[in-house]
Amino acid sequence: MLYLKAAICLAVVAAAGHDCGSGDAACPATAKASNVSSATSSSGAHGTQLIQRRKAVAVAVSHDIEVPLHCDSLSEGQCSSRSDCNYTNNISQCHVLISWWHPPKCAGSFGTTLAHFANSSIPAGAHMPGNTNESDPEDMLGPTPPGEKERQGEDYFFNYKYPYYEWFQDCFAHAYWNPGNHVPISDEAWDMWHGNYYGLFRQPEQRIVSSYNHFADGSGDILQYSKRLWGQQTAMLSGRGTLDHWAKVQCEFDPLADEWEYVDIDLIPPAPTSASCDESVEDDLPLAIERLQTGFRFVGLVEEYDLSVCLFHKMFGGECYENEFINMRAGADDKEDSKLDLMVMLEEEPDPYDNKVYEVAEEIFWDTVKQYDVSRTTCAITCPSVPEVWEIDASVSLFQEANPTAHGYHRSKLRRKELVGEDTGMEYDWPGRLNYHE
């Protein structure tokens, strides 16, 4: 597992706006064949056996919250009564519906959990590839097929390693690109997928630091870089159905650009046009928060990755695999001090839009953590394959809150204390905790 002890960020997930006992689904086993019940994965397990195993795992959930039946276990008639499921006629299979809302630098590794959620017949060891561990075939990228573009990470996973059209038919939104692509929610997409969005939110200044190091190679004025990306998560939520909100995503990929140029196919004839990288999203904030509160089945924070994976299995069942805790794009350990320095700089002018969105996501997450009794102790039972994730290491000290307003990490800890109370039992933060960082 590629984690750092006492690092600055992690991912978490929670549900919003839904009664967990009536209609929240788990994953389908849309196996790699038209006959789901007889399909065999490369690990040698049959799809039906995996379905049965997953049902057995998802029996008991604390606080008397029953895990709903998985979409893939439903008949066509039962399937039609569930808003989180859909029936695909050509494979005669009910399956889950997932629209992965995925801003840049918000834990692409979470695609591993979603992939197993969407099809339990993929090999148990399958995970988003980082192309760094040569001893792990699942981590390595193979050769790009002739005539096709080079891909990485979740893009490679869903296009070449486990092609979406074979393994995840009709399960994901915008699958023909890449289910993990950084796609704003258009009005048309909202009409089709609201209620079935799954997303991981990240403390805005932490996200910017990660983006700055990744896309801008850690060079240039980070305050200027941050301002042009203010409201990235807000823009991806509100979408407005216009190409303007694509500009923020595209401009994050190209830090030197002042605008994003594209061909507007709605014009007659289609013509080149452009959108500014500095467009304000102030007017979009109310819509962004409304969509967060009403359209997501699973909402996340990239600050609690271990607890988020655990919460996912508490809510939807399924086996909790060790490879779900692999960090696909781990940040460099020797940059942690400089990351904190950059965070302090960004605190001078924090993102006025995404911080408001993030506060709502925090409330949703911690409310759901309490609802499902998620903690270090209970997660050791839910995810027993990774006992080291939940162990206390007394030789490692927790971050001290000498100046709790110094950066977003401390601010998030204070927010957690506000929402769940004093953590005297070290159930939500503990010495030696393995923190997700990228």
N, C-alpha and C positions, 0 to 999 in steps of 0.2 A: 504494500500500500504506500502510495506516494503522498505522505502527509508530513506536516511539521508540528512539533509540540509547541504550544503557546504561540501560534501564528495569528495573523490578524483577520482571517476570515474563513467562513464555513457556509454550507447551504442547508436550507430547511424548507419544509413544505407543509401546507395546511389547507383545509377545506373552507369554503365560504359560501353562505347563502343556500345551503342544502340540508335537508334532513338526512343524516347519514344512515338512518335505518330504512329509508324508503327511496331507493333508486340510485344510490351511488354504486357504480359497478366496479368490478375488477376486470382482469384482462381476458381477451379471447385467446384461444389456441388456434389461430388461423394458420395451420401448418403448411409446409412447403409442398403442397399438392392439392388437387381438387378434392380428394378424399381425406378430410381432416382426421378422421378416426384411425386411418391406417398409415398416416405419414410418419416417417422416421427421421429424427434429426441426426446430425453427424455424431452426436454422443451416444446414439444407439437406443434412445428412449422413445417410446411411442407417444404420440400426442395425447391419446386418451389416458395413458398412464400418468402423464404429467398433469393433466386436468384433475384426475382423481387425487394425486398427491397434493396438489395445491389446495383443493377443497379440504383435505384433511388438515393441512396446516392452518387454514383460516377458519377454525372452529370457535375458539374462545377469544373474545376481546373484553378487556376490562370495562368496568362501569356498565355492564349489561348492554353494551352496544354490539349488535349482531352484524357481522360482516355480510353484506348483501351477496346474493348468488352472483357468480361470475356470468358475464354475458355469454361466454362460450358454452355454458351449460344449459342455456335456455332454448326452448322450442321457438319456432317462428312466431307463434301467437304471443308467447311470453315476451319475446324480444321486442315486439311492436309496442308493448306497454311501458317500456323503459326509455327514458330520454337519453340515457348514457350508452345505449346499445343500438346496433343497426344490423339488419339481416341482409347478407349478400347472397343472392339467388344462385349465382353460377358456382358457388362452393357449398351451398346449402348450410350456411354457418352464421350464427349470431356472433357478433364481435363488438368489442368496446370502441367507442369514439374518442379520439384524443387529438386535441389541437395544442401542440407544445408551443407555448409563448416563451420565446427564448431570446432575450436581449444579449448583445455581445458581452462576453466576460461574465456570464452568469451560469457557470457550471454545466458545460456540455457533457460532463461525465454523468449527469443525471439521466442522460439518454439510455444508459445501461438499465436502470430501473424501469424506465418506460418501455424499453424493448421487451424485457421479460414480462412486463405487465400486459403488453399487447399480444404476445405469443409465447406461451410457456413451453413450446416445443423447440425453441432454439436451444443450442447447447448451453448447459449450465454455466460454462466458463466464458460465454460470449460477453464482451464489453466494448465500450467505445475505445478505438485504438489510438494510442499516443505515439506509436512508432519509436519507442525508446527501449523496450525490454525485449531483447532478442531471444531470451529463453521462453517467452510467452508468445506462441503463434497468434493468439487472439489480439495481441497488442501491435503486431506488425502489419504494415501496409504491403499488399502485393503489387505486382506490376499493373500499371494502368492499361486497360484494354486498348488495342490499336485504334487511333482516331478519336479517342475520348479524352476529356480534360483530366488533369491530375486533381485528385481530391484528398482530403485529410479528415481525421476525426470522425464525427458523426456523419459527415457527408460521405465518406468512404464506406462506413459501416452500412448505411441504408441503401447505397447504390451498387456496391460491388461485393462486400463480404456477405451481407444478408439482404439481398435486393428487396425493396419494399413491395414490389409487384408479385413476388413469390412468397414472402414471409408475412407481410403485413397488409394484405389487400384490403383497401377501404378503411383501414383503422385510423390512419393519420390524415390531418389536414396538410395541404400543399406537399403531399408525399412525392409528387413527380419532380419536385426540386430536391428536397431534403427535409424530412420532418423536423429537423433541428435547426432549420434556417432562421435567420433573424428577420422575421416578417411582421410588420405592423398589422394591427387588426383593422381591416377595412369594414365598412358598414355591411357589405355583402357577406363577408366572412363571419361577422358578428351574428347576422340573422341565421346563419347555418350552424354555427358552432357554439353559441353562447350556452353556458351551463356545462360545457365540456372542455374548458381551457385548463391547462396544467402549466404552472409557471413558477420559476424561482426568482425572487426579487433580491436585490443586493443593495446594501448600504451605499448610497450614491458616491460618496467620496472614495470608498474602497474600490468601487467599480471603475472609477476614473483612473485611479492609480494603476490598477491592473491593465486597463486599456492603454494608458500612456506608455507603460513599459512594453506592452505587446505590439501595438500598432505604430507608436511613435519612437520606438526603441529607446525610450527614456530620455529623449533629447528635446530641447526647446522649452518654452515657457509653459509650465503645467497649468498655471492659472488661466492663461489664454486658451489652452487646450480644453480645460474644464468648462469654461464659459460657452464655447461653441457647441458643447454637448450637453448643456443643461437641459433637463427634461427628456432625455432619451427614452427612459422607461415610460414616462407620461405620454410621449408621442407614439410609442409602440402600442400603448393601450388605446388611445383615442383614435388613431388612424385616420379618421374622417373620410376614408375612401379615396384620398387624393395621393398623388405621387410626392407631394411636398414632404410627407412624413418619412418617405423612403430616403430623403436627402440626409437626414440625421444619421441613419444607419450607414449609408454609403460614404458620407463624409467622415465617419469614424474610421472606416477602412483606409481613407486617404487623408491623413492629417494636414497635408499641405494644400488641399483644395479649398477654394472659397465658395464653390457651388458644385452641385451635381448636375451633369448634363445627361439628358436622355431624349428619346424620341417619343413624343406624345402621340400615341396611336388613336386617340379620340379626335384629333384634329383631321380635317379633310382638306387637302391630303395630310397624312402624318408628317409632322415637322419637328426638327430639333428644338428643344427648349431647356430650361434649367430651373433649379430650385436652390435657394440660398442655404448655406450650412448654418446660418445664424437665425433661422426663423424661430420666433418665440412660440412657446406652447402654453402661455399663461391662460388663454381662453379655453384650452382643452382640458385643464386640470379637473373640473367637475365631472366631465364625461369619463375621464380616465379612472377616477375614484369610483364612480358608479359602476363601471364595467368590472373593476376589481372586486367590488362587493357583491355583484350579482351574477357574474358570468363564469367564475372559476370554480371548478370542482376540487382543484388542488393548487394552493398558493404557496410560494416559498420565499425564504430568505437565504442568501448564500452564506449566512453566518452560523448556521447550525447543521452542517451537512450530515453528521452522524445521526442526530435526532430526527432529521427530516426523512432519511431512508427508513428509519425505524417507524416513524409515524405513518409513512406510506403503507407499510405492511400491516400496521395496526388497523388502518382504515380499510384496506382492500385485500388483505390476505396475501397469499403467495409465499414461496420460500425466500428467505433473505440470504442472498449469496454473498460470499466474501468479495467477489469482484465488483460488487456495487459500490465498494468503498475505495476503488482505485481512482486516483486523480489523473485524468487523461492529459492535462496540461499543467503540471506542477510548476510553480514559480521557483526561482532560484533561492536557496536557503540564505545565501550570503547577501541578499538584497532586503532582508526583513527590516533592518535598521533604517535603510534609506526609504523604504515604503512608509514607515511611521513618520519620518521627517516630511515626506510629501503629503501625508494625511494632515499633519499639523498646518502646513501651508494652505491646504484647501479649506480648512476650517475657517480661514479668514473670510472666505466668500463661498459658503456652501450652496449647493444646488437648491434654489427656492421651490422647485416643482417636484422633483423626484423624492426629496426628503418628505414631503407631505404624503406622497403615494406610499413611500416606504413605511411611514408610521401606521398607516391603515393595514398594510400587509403584516406588520408586527402584531397588531391586535388580533388579526384573523389567525395567525399562526399560533400564538400562545394560548388563545382561547381553545383552539383545537387540541393542542398539546394537553391542556387540562382535561378536556372532554374525554380524550382517549387514554388518559393516565400514562403518558409518555414520560419516561425518565431514564436515567442511567441504569437503575435497577431493573425496571421492567423491560428495557431494551435488551439487556443481557439475556433475557428469556426469549424475546421476539427474534433477535438476531444472534443466536448462539454460535454461529460459524466464525464470528470475529470477537472472541472474548477480550482480546487486547484493546479493542476500541473502547470498552466500558471499564477497564481497570484503572484504579487510582494508583498513580506513581508518586509516592510521598517525597521522592528525591527531587521532584520538579515543582517549583513554586508557581502559583497562579499570578497573573498580572496584578499588581497592586494599583488601586485606584487613587494614586496620590493626586492626580489632576484629572478628574473624571470628565472634564469637558475638553481635554486636549485633542482627542480624535474620535472618530466614529466607533472604534472598537469599544472604548470605555462608555461612550454614549449608549451603545446597544446594550451593554451590561446593565446600565442603570435603567434602561427602558424595560429590560426583562424583569428586573427586581420590582419595578412599578406594576407590571402586569401579572406576575406570578407570586410575588412576595419574596421574603428572605430565603435564600437557598442554603439553609443550615446543614442539610444532608448531602450537599454537593451532588445533587441530582441533575443539574443543568449546566454546571461547569465544575471541573475537577482537575487537580494536579495531574499533569502528564497527559491531558486530553489531546487527542490527535486531531488537529484542526486543518480543514481544507484550505489550501492556498493556491492561487494561480496568478 
